Amino acid sequence: MTAVADWLGAACLLAGALLTLAAGIGVLRFPDVLGRMHAATKPQVLGVLLLLAGLALRLRTPADLGMIALVAVFQLATAPVAAQLIGRAAYRSGRVDRKLLDADDLAGR
């Protein structure tokens, strides 16, 4: 059973590392603020959660699992809020091309 958990943990670590790498490349390569914001939040959060799941499968001690759970909760709580604030600041400062938006809910404000 521990060998299966170790292999699953290694697979989660590898997948999380690849997603985090893809997020970093996306932040460097995407041309606009909204694309970079998407790359910095969506795959990065999933990558970190996969890394944490891999660590949890490898470590398996209660103290480590509690710390991993705290890191996961804080990651899930802060990344969406930061992305929303970045997007709003970019919109208000005029750095967003409004022609690319499907729906512009802030246009009347």
C-alpha positions in Angstrom: 0.0 0.0 0.0 2.8 2.4 0.8 4.4 1.8 -2.6 1.1 2.8 -4.4 0.9 5.9 -2.3 4.5 6.8 -3.1 3.9 6.4 -6.8 0.7 8.5 -6.7 2.6 11.1 -4.7 5.4 11.2 -7.2 2.8 11.5 -10.1 1.1 14.4 -8.2 4.5 16.1 -7.6 5.4 15.8 -11.3 2.0 17.0 -12.5 2.0 19.9 -10.1 5.5 20.9 -11.1 4.6 20.8 -14.8 1.5 22.9 -14.2 3.4 25.4 -12.2 6.0 25.6 -14.9 3.3 26.2 -17.5 1.9 29.0 -15.3 5.3 30.7 -15.1 5.8 30.4 -18.9 2.2 31.8 -19.4 3.0 34.8 -17.2 6.0 35.6 -19.3 4.5 34.9 -22.8 0.9 36.1 -22.6 0.6 39.6 -24.1 -2.1 41.3 -22.0 -2.9 41.7 -18.3 -5.9 39.5 -18.3 -4.1 36.6 -19.9 -1.2 36.9 -17.5 -3.7 37.1 -14.6 -5.3 33.9 -15.8 -2.0 32.1 -16.1 -0.9 33.3 -12.7 -4.0 32.0 -10.9 -5.7 29.0 -12.6 -2.9 26.6 -13.4 -0.7 27.9 -10.6 -3.3 27.1 -7.9 -3.9 23.7 -9.4 -0.2 23.0 -9.6 0.3 24.0 -6.0 -2.6 21.8 -4.9 -1.2 18.9 -6.8 2.2 19.5 -5.2 0.6 19.6 -1.8 -1.3 16.4 -2.5 1.9 14.7 -3.6 3.6 15.9 -0.4 0.7 14.6 1.7 1.0 11.2 0.1 4.7 11.0 0.7 4.9 12.4 4.2 1.8 11.0 5.9 2.5 12.4 9.4 -0.3 14.2 11.2 1.7 17.4 11.8 2.8 17.6 8.2 -0.8 16.9 6.9 -2.1 19.7 9.1 0.4 22.2 7.8 -0.3 21.0 4.2 -4.0 21.6 4.7 -3.3 25.1 6.0 -1.2 26.0 3.0 -3.9 24.6 0.7 -6.7 26.7 2.4 -4.6 29.9 2.3 -3.8 29.3 -1.3 -7.4 28.8 -2.2 -8.4 31.8 -0.2 -5.9 34.3 -1.5 -5.3 33.5 -5.2 -8.8 34.3 -6.4 -9.0 37.5 -4.4 -5.6 38.7 -5.7 -6.6 37.9 -9.3 -9.9 39.9 -8.9 -8.0 42.9 -7.5 -5.4 42.7 -10.2 -8.1 42.6 -12.9 -10.0 45.4 -11.3 -6.9 47.6 -11.0 -5.9 46.9 -14.6 -9.4 47.8 -15.8 -9.6 51.0 -13.9 -6.1 52.1 -15.0 -7.0 51.5 -18.7 -4.6 48.7 -19.3 -7.4 46.3 -20.5 -8.4 46.3 -24.2 -12.2 46.6 -23.8 -12.8 45.3 -27.3 -11.6 41.8 -26.1 -14.1 41.6 -23.3 -17.3 39.5 -23.9 -19.2 41.3 -21.2 -18.2 44.6 -19.7 -20.1 44.9 -16.4 -18.1 47.9 -15.3 -18.7 50.0 -18.4 -21.4 52.2 -16.8 -19.5 52.9 -13.6 
